[in-house]
């Protein structure tokens, strides 16, 4: 018999009005032509075009002039090839040029799903029994490009959930490329990414054991200049693209959390940032840091990556390495166990695995933890976010895929000191798609990337058929008792 759950009367829908102003570029030759046409305009014509444009788009973006100026700078080479000096161009004309290399992108136009929830670092000004949380979502727009966005929510003492409305603007972060790379790990990741070994050996001979972005970029550009073969030039570009997967991003302090979007930055994630699993991690000294594993996708290859932040303004991003850092569904435990980091994964696309590591970004020696056992999970089993610590053991919300590719949510319980020991697993799904949840972007799919416990209730945010998101609650003591008596 299935456990009774409570579906919350709250749904969060995609909003097509949530747009960002992105750089638009469709080739150097066409860019040069556009520059020449704009430069032929009179000053009066330029003012007549840019003035109403700024009035219109300033209502849609926090600082449109800053965005247009930045995009104009990105085509300095095209401006030079068109025969003009960037520094001699007046401000209005630069803004107009920037507008021709800008387009609006609706980040939520298609879907808004696969949520993860963590306790907000700010718990001030609450009444007894309330908890403020941050929920991350996978937002999908044109071309099925996924990004990570956020909402703040409040859970009251009776487990009612209020999702705070989003602000009027949404901003991308400033990208900071100040990483120091480990040559061995970097070249290993490059080889795993199918970059030409001969070129990797050549580049590797010129790198120190530790190097920065500027050094790598100079070596790559020098190598490209010595080659006329377009195929080999592309391999050099791939190395630079890989370096872009190590970076930091920073959001303006005047943004609400709903204003911030983590959008694909590098070529290795150009098709999307998928299914971030956030976890509030307690370090050895008792301090708190937030980590998130996510999947970067370039249209063909999957690259697991790690986000880390303490305040949700500044994030450090790096790829994950090792045999266990493959495929999807990596989920970090919220603290070390027996002195080591611990991660769940699904490296073969079918089964759950467990890994230990001394280094947060290197994961090897995965050991199979779970495989499909019941009919509703015969196709695959995976985690739905980081394990949650309870007195009875590590509680893991799982997803199972069964007939007609229906995704359901389940639950398992593992030993606190040795999570390779499975104490129990629900024989029947915890949450299944009902008639109101079956239709959407991808029918018959319920999926979550992280749950939270509040006042004795497990609250699970979940995506409905990959379109919108809602919440379900279950009494924690009832669930744990059921799991303890569901020995395999």
PyMOL commands that set and color helices and strands:
alter all, ss='L'
color gray80, all
select helices_A, chain A and resi 28-39+43-57+64-73+76-81+86-88+91-100+142-144+183-192+197-205+213-225+230-243+257-259+267-269+375-377+403-405+476-484
alter helices_A, ss='H'
color red, helices_A
select strands_A, chain A and resi 6-12+19-23+102-106+111-119+131-140+146-155+161-163+171-172+174-176+180-182+210-212+247-250+260-262+272-282+288-297+302-309+314-319+328-332+341-346+352-357+367-370+380-383+388-390+393-401+407-414+422-425+446-447+451-454+457-464+468-475
alter strands_A, ss='S'
color yellow, strands_A
deselect
rebuild
show_as cartoon
